Amino acid sequence: MKTSCDIIIRPIITEASMQGIADKKYTFKVAKNANKIEIKKAIEELFKVKVADVNTVSVKAKPKRMGVHLGKTSEWKKAVVTLTADSKTIEFFDGMM
């Protein structure tokens, strides 16, 4: 059985994701095989908040080149989590605003 720490890998901290915090939207890198229900339960358990909606995006691999060596980036899954209006914010992101 997967734990919450196995499902939520790390937060995504970019300029675009920081703008979503005003609307209570938080972005995370999640396990590729996790579904929306598992992601919702993991966020609620880890951060003690109420989740209203979860949107997921499978980020495809991009080709990369370093000199003569060819390769590609790894594929990963991104989840944008929207909290309910009456829920508290995630404290981890509060210090970054």
Long-range contacts (C-beta under 8 A, 24 or more apart in sequence): 2-31, 2-34, 2-38, 4-41, 4-42, 4-45, 4-46, 5-46, 6-31, 7-31, 7-34, 7-38, 7-39, 7-42, 8-39, 8-42, 8-43, 8-46, 11-92, 11-93, 12-78, 13-96, 18-93, 18-96, 18-97, 20-80, 21-89, 21-93, 21-97, 23-82, 24-82, 24-83, 24-84, 24-85, 24-87, 24-89, 25-80, 25-81, 25-82, 25-83, 26-80, 26-81, 26-83, 26-90, 26-93, 27-78, 27-79, 27-80, 27-81, 28-78, 28-79, 28-81, 29-76, 29-77, 29-78, 29-79, 30-56, 30-77, 30-78, 30-79, 31-77, 32-58, 32-75, 32-76, 32-77, 34-77, 34-79, 36-79, 39-79, 39-81, 40-81, 43-81, 47-90, 47-91, 47-92, 48-88, 49-83, 49-87, 49-88, 49-89, 49-90, 50-83, 50-84, 50-86, 50-87, 51-81, 51-82, 51-83, 51-84, 51-87, 52-82, 52-83, 52-84, 52-85, 52-87, 53-81, 53-82, 54-79, 54-80, 54-81, 54-82, 55-79, 55-80, 55-82, 56-80
